[in-house]
Amino acid sequence: MQETTESQRLNVYLAHQGICSRRKAMEAIQLGFVSVNGQIVREPSTLVNAAHDRIIFDGKIVQKKAYEYVMLNKPVGYVTTREDRFAQKTVLDLLPTGLRHLNPVGRLDKNTEGLLIMTNDGDLANQLTHPRYDVDKTYVVRIQKRLSPQDQKNLEIGVIVDGEKTAPAKITALKILEKGCEFLITIHEGRKRQIRLMLAQVGHYVTFLKRIRQGSLSLGDLATGKCRVLTAREIRDLKIKQSV
């Protein structure tokens, strides 16, 4: 087993092929249910390469799956997770059975809706979520009161959330509503409940939050609760934008 640019840790590879989660793959490996090139491997971080290595999980050969990319318009009320025994509804429930091996790229809170990418391409998922790649994410936000110029300035400069200042944000398309206002906010960080906490720091409560763009990908007119396979061009654009 030689390390190449295509090498992955064994537990990560099994998860990316939809066999099970990384945690369960780690447990299976440690218990001796996985062999590589005829040898039982008990170290989850062992590097494997699907182009050269023969990997067997619980007596069955693991066939490398082609990468798949799906965009989901997540509704409110669904949890972005693969495994949560307390969750009544997860985003996987919204996918056709044949796509439920895919993993969500990042997460949207239970009460947040909108664009969620699902894929088994671990490299792209990492590039879309890791802070060092600075991938923009744009959300529609509604709040109960008007956003003052000073509030907007503070949000764009950065506010303190959980003891750490947020990265600069961009606010556009501000509209005054009968009750409160609506605007677009673009950030590239992905802290838990970040936008809601940012608004709370300047005295506002978020009543509606929807992600409409991630990187080069736009939600468009995809209906709530529906999903579709990304086009070859959308996939290419996502990869190109993240590799530069």
C-alpha positions as CSV (number, residue, x, y, z in Angstrom):
1,M,0.0,0.0,0.0
2,Q,1.8,3.1,-1.2
3,E,0.8,6.7,-0.4
4,T,-0.2,8.7,-3.4
5,T,-2.5,11.7,-4.0
6,E,-5.3,9.2,-4.2
7,S,-4.6,7.6,-0.9
8,Q,-7.1,7.8,2.0
9,R,-7.3,6.6,5.5
10,L,-9.1,3.2,5.6
11,N,-12.0,4.4,7.8
12,V,-12.5,7.5,5.6
13,Y,-12.4,5.4,2.4
14,L,-15.1,3.1,3.8
15,A,-17.3,6.0,4.8
16,H,-16.9,7.6,1.4
17,Q,-18.0,4.4,-0.3
18,G,-21.2,4.5,1.8
19,I,-20.4,1.3,3.8
20,C,-21.0,3.0,7.1
21,S,-20.0,6.1,9.1
22,R,-16.4,6.9,9.9
23,R,-17.0,5.9,13.5
24,K,-18.5,2.6,12.7
25,A,-15.8,1.9,10.1
26,M,-13.2,2.6,12.8
27,E,-14.9,0.1,15.1
28,A,-15.2,-2.6,12.4
29,I,-11.5,-2.2,11.5
30,Q,-10.4,-2.5,15.1
31,L,-12.5,-5.6,15.5
32,G,-10.9,-7.2,12.5
33,F,-13.7,-7.1,10.0
34,V,-11.6,-5.4,7.3
35,S,-8.7,-6.8,5.2
36,V,-6.5,-5.1,2.7
37,N,-4.8,-7.2,0.1
38,G,-5.5,-10.3,2.0
39,Q,-4.3,-9.0,5.4
40,I,-6.5,-8.1,8.3
41,V,-5.9,-4.4,9.2
42,R,-6.8,-3.1,12.6
43,E,-5.5,0.4,12.3
44,P,-8.2,2.8,10.9
45,S,-5.6,5.4,9.7
46,T,-3.9,2.8,7.4
47,L,-3.6,4.4,4.0
48,V,-5.3,2.7,1.1
49,N,-5.6,3.4,-2.6
50,A,-8.7,2.0,-4.4
51,A,-6.7,1.8,-7.7
52,H,-4.2,-0.7,-6.3
53,D,-5.6,-2.2,-3.1
54,R,-8.2,-5.0,-2.7
55,I,-10.3,-4.1,0.3
56,I,-12.8,-6.5,1.9
57,F,-15.4,-5.5,4.5
58,D,-17.1,-8.3,6.5
59,G,-16.4,-10.8,3.7
60,K,-17.4,-8.6,0.8
61,I,-15.2,-6.7,-1.7
62,V,-15.6,-3.0,-1.4
63,Q,-16.2,-1.7,-4.9
64,K,-15.2,1.9,-5.5
65,K,-18.3,4.0,-6.2
66,A,-18.4,6.8,-8.7
67,Y,-18.7,10.2,-7.2
68,E,-22.2,11.5,-7.0
69,Y,-23.4,15.1,-6.3
70,V,-26.9,16.1,-5.3
71,M,-28.4,19.4,-4.4
72,L,-31.2,19.4,-1.8
73,N,-33.5,22.2,-0.8
74,K,-33.8,21.4,2.9
75,P,-37.0,22.2,4.7
76,V,-37.3,23.4,8.2
77,G,-37.6,20.6,10.7
78,Y,-35.0,18.2,9.3
79,V,-31.7,17.6,11.0
80,T,-28.5,17.6,8.9
81,T,-26.9,14.4,10.1
82,R,-26.4,10.8,9.1
83,E,-26.8,9.4,12.5
84,D,-28.9,10.8,15.3
85,R,-31.1,8.3,17.2
86,F,-33.0,11.2,18.7
87,A,-33.8,12.9,15.4
88,Q,-37.3,12.2,14.1
89,K,-36.4,13.5,10.6
90,T,-33.0,13.8,8.9
91,V,-32.1,15.1,5.5
92,L,-31.5,11.5,4.3
93,D,-35.2,10.9,4.6
94,L,-35.7,13.4,1.7
95,L,-33.4,11.5,-0.7
96,P,-34.3,8.5,-2.9
97,T,-33.2,5.2,-1.4
98,G,-30.4,4.9,-3.9
99,L,-28.8,8.2,-2.8
100,R,-29.0,7.7,1.0
101,H,-25.3,6.7,1.1
102,L,-24.3,10.3,0.4
103,N,-23.1,12.7,3.1
104,P,-24.2,16.2,3.7
105,V,-21.6,18.9,3.0
106,G,-21.5,21.0,6.2
107,R,-24.8,21.5,8.0
108,L,-27.9,23.6,8.2
109,D,-29.6,24.0,11.6
110,K,-33.0,22.3,12.1
111,N,-34.8,25.6,11.7
112,T,-32.8,26.7,8.7
113,E,-33.8,25.8,5.2
114,G,-32.2,25.9,1.7
115,L,-29.3,24.6,-0.3
116,L,-27.5,21.6,1.0
117,I,-25.0,19.6,-1.1
118,M,-24.9,15.9,-0.7
119,T,-22.0,13.8,-2.1
120,N,-19.6,11.0,-1.5
121,D,-16.7,13.1,-2.8
122,G,-14.8,13.7,0.4
123,D,-12.2,16.0,-1.1
124,L,-14.8,18.4,-2.5
125,A,-16.7,18.3,0.8
126,N,-13.6,19.3,2.7
127,Q,-12.9,22.1,0.3
128,L,-16.4,23.5,0.5
129,T,-16.4,23.4,4.3
130,H,-12.8,24.0,5.5
131,P,-12.3,27.7,6.6
132,R,-9.0,28.0,4.7
133,Y,-10.8,27.8,1.3
134,D,-13.0,30.8,2.1
135,V,-16.0,29.5,0.2
136,D,-18.8,32.0,0.3
137,K,-22.3,31.0,1.4
138,T,-25.2,33.4,0.9
139,Y,-28.4,33.4,3.0
140,V,-31.8,35.2,3.0
141,V,-32.4,36.5,6.5
142,R,-35.5,38.0,8.0
143,I,-35.6,39.8,11.4
144,Q,-38.3,41.3,13.5
145,K,-36.9,44.9,13.5
146,R,-35.2,47.1,11.1
147,L,-31.4,46.7,10.7
148,S,-29.8,50.0,11.5
149,P,-26.7,51.2,9.5
150,Q,-24.6,50.7,12.6
151,D,-25.9,47.2,13.1
152,Q,-25.0,46.4,9.4
153,K,-21.6,47.9,9.8
154,N,-20.9,45.8,12.9
155,L,-22.0,42.6,11.2
156,E,-19.9,43.3,8.2
157,I,-16.8,44.1,10.3
158,G,-17.4,41.2,12.6
159,V,-18.9,40.6,16.0
160,I,-17.8,38.5,18.9
161,V,-19.5,35.1,19.0
162,D,-18.5,32.6,21.7
163,G,-15.4,34.6,22.5
164,E,-14.2,34.9,18.9
165,K,-14.7,37.6,16.3
166,T,-16.5,36.5,13.2
167,A,-14.8,37.1,9.8
168,P,-16.1,40.0,7.7
169,A,-19.5,39.5,6.1
170,K,-21.4,41.2,3.3
171,I,-25.0,42.4,3.5
172,T,-26.9,43.3,0.4
173,A,-30.5,43.7,-1.0
174,L,-31.9,45.2,2.2
175,K,-35.7,45.5,2.1
176,I,-38.0,47.0,4.7
177,L,-41.0,44.8,5.4
178,E,-44.3,45.5,7.1
179,K,-42.7,43.9,10.2
180,G,-39.0,44.0,10.3
181,C,-36.7,43.6,7.3
182,E,-35.1,41.1,4.9
183,F,-31.6,41.0,3.5
184,L,-28.9,38.8,2.0
185,I,-25.8,38.0,4.1
186,T,-22.7,36.3,2.7
187,I,-20.2,34.6,5.0
188,H,-17.5,32.1,4.4
189,E,-17.2,30.7,7.9
190,G,-19.4,27.8,9.1
191,R,-19.7,28.0,12.9
192,K,-22.8,26.4,14.5
193,R,-25.8,28.7,14.3
194,Q,-23.4,31.4,13.3
195,I,-25.8,33.8,11.5
196,R,-28.4,33.6,14.3
197,L,-25.8,34.3,16.9
198,M,-24.3,37.1,14.9
199,L,-27.7,38.8,14.7
200,A,-28.3,38.2,18.4
201,Q,-25.1,40.0,19.2
202,V,-26.5,43.2,17.6
203,G,-30.0,42.7,19.2
204,H,-32.0,41.0,16.5
205,Y,-34.0,37.8,16.4
206,V,-33.9,35.8,13.2
207,T,-37.4,34.7,12.1
208,F,-36.4,33.1,8.7
209,L,-33.1,31.8,7.4
210,K,-32.5,30.2,4.0
211,R,-29.2,29.4,2.2
212,I,-29.5,30.2,-1.5
213,R,-25.9,29.9,-2.6
214,Q,-22.7,28.0,-1.8
215,G,-19.6,28.7,-3.8
216,S,-20.6,28.8,-7.5
217,L,-23.8,26.8,-6.9
218,S,-27.2,28.5,-6.7
219,L,-30.4,27.0,-5.3
220,G,-32.5,28.5,-8.1
221,D,-36.1,27.3,-8.3
222,L,-35.6,23.9,-6.8
223,A,-38.7,23.2,-4.7
224,T,-38.5,22.8,-0.9
225,G,-37.9,19.2,0.1
226,K,-36.8,18.2,-3.4
227,C,-33.4,17.3,-4.7
228,R,-31.7,17.0,-8.0
229,V,-28.4,15.7,-9.4
230,L,-25.9,18.4,-10.2
231,T,-25.0,18.9,-13.8
232,A,-21.5,18.2,-15.1
233,R,-20.9,21.9,-15.5
234,E,-22.0,22.7,-11.9
235,I,-19.7,20.0,-10.6
236,R,-16.8,21.3,-12.8
237,D,-17.4,24.9,-11.7
238,L,-17.5,23.9,-8.0
239,K,-14.2,22.0,-8.3
240,I,-12.5,24.8,-10.4
241,K,-13.5,27.5,-8.0
242,Q,-12.3,25.7,-5.0
243,S,-8.9,24.6,-6.6
244,V,-7.8,28.1,-7.5
